[in-house]
Amino acid sequence: MRDGLLANPGAVCAVQEVSVRTDEPGLTDWLTAHGVPAPTSEGGLGGRTPTPPRAVAVPLDYVRPPSRRALRDVFSASSVPWIPPASFSVDPQVARYDLEGFSEIGTTGCIAAKRRIISQLLLNREEVRMAGSGTDLDIRLPERLRLSSRTRPELVPDEHATIGNCFEVAVSPTDLAGRVDSELTVSEKLRIDSVIVAHHRELTGARADRFRAAAETAEEARKSCPPQVRIQDNRFVDGFGPFADGVHAVGAPGHRGAVAEAATGTCVLSAGRLDRSLNCLLNEGAAGVRPGVGDGLTGIPSELISRKARLDTL
């Protein structure tokens, strides 16, 4: 695990070895036992030890570390790829699963696959199809396509980036107010192999409290996978069954089941290696298509993963 875990963030940082910084003492001990450079638990993400020019940040809890602004100051002179399992789970075992999975993934290969997908999207003037077992999605493209994606692996000095941006190509058919795009549309059927939810560390109050309910819905829905849902003009219209109310409640009331994003993952691991029963960052980047539903303002999307779907143009 050591060589792969150091090689992937190392490719992002353009160095051979990097230091891992985390707020979880148990994870620090586990990394050290595997020969991965990590500071003592007293240092972690708190800035109480000297900060290296290149570090991998792995937060496990959004309460323990300093604020995002404070961390940006702590690592102001460092290149930092963030691996944030805290967005999905505070369980150290889940974090270990994420890190072990990332150690088996070639980051540069994932980004190369992203560039190929982006090229296909840009070359297809009108529409593309995502097809697979139980999945047949039509995506009609706008004249001006806006993509959320990272296309180069290396961070420049003092740059920070979430490593998940290396493992997906995403388009948003719904704006932050829940209005459906009339030019970029997603329609037809989707087989769901897993359901995950994520939240942003800066959410507070009632909006942050939605994550707990969303996580409970996702946990129950995962036990019932794989259902098949139908999407019509950027809205989920059928297929969630008893989980429909819970899924739609994740978003703002005005969203009414609107598709928040349509993403294609590029993390390629064998099917036997993925544990789709977990709510985790690694599964978010798994190869396949992920329509998301949720409140774009709160950043709590439910990701619906179809591992067998692919762009038929590739």
Secondary structure as UniProt FT lines:
FT   HELIX           2..13
FT   STRAND          19..22
FT   HELIX           25..33
FT   TURN            34..35
FT   TURN            41..47
FT   STRAND          54..58
FT   HELIX           68..74
FT   TURN            75..77
FT   STRAND          79..82
FT   HELIX           85..87
FT   HELIX           92..103
FT   HELIX           107..123
FT   STRAND          127..132
FT   TURN            133..134
FT   STRAND          135..140
FT   TURN            157..158
FT   STRAND          160..162
FT   HELIX           163..166
FT   STRAND          168..171
FT   TURN            176..177
FT   STRAND          185..191
FT   STRAND          194..197
FT   TURN            201..202
FT   HELIX           205..224
FT   STRAND          228..232
FT   TURN            233..234
FT   STRAND          235..238
FT   HELIX           241..243
FT   HELIX           244..249
FT   HELIX           253..255
FT   TURN            256..257
FT   STRAND          258..265
FT   TURN            271..273
FT   TURN            276..277
FT   HELIX           281..284
FT   STRAND          288..293
FT   TURN            296..299
FT   STRAND          302..306
FT   TURN            307..308
FT   STRAND          310..311
FT   TURN            312..313
//
